[in-house]
């Protein structure tokens, strides 16, 4: 059974930094496209950053240059370093593991709240 557990969320002032971590079990993070999504109140869930099996990264325009996604295969974790945070980054952040096979399979963590005060 696959489990993704996020940690590291919290409250931070604008301009500050936070680091989210996602610990995976039941799946190797190196075998899936791993991503971080976020959902703000009243808005749709959006992809923030992702890292492919080959290690290529992709970022939403709103976070480019501020957020960095990384993967530690030995620890089976994926992290999101968030710098220069602003109130528009306030959201629940979700870790996602995406497997491509005969069908697409998504696994989700429970979410971590990130609140940026102005």
Beta strands, then each sheet from edge to edge (+ up, - down):
strand 1: 3-7
strand 2: 10-13
strand 3: 18-25
strand 4: 33-39
strand 5: 46-51
strand 6: 57-59
strand 7: 67-72
strand 8: 77-82
strand 9: 91-100
strand 10: 104-108
strand 11: 112-117
sheet 1: 1+ 3- 8+ 7-
sheet 2: 2+ 11+ 9- 4+ 5- 6+
sheet 3: 2+ 11+ 9- 10+
end
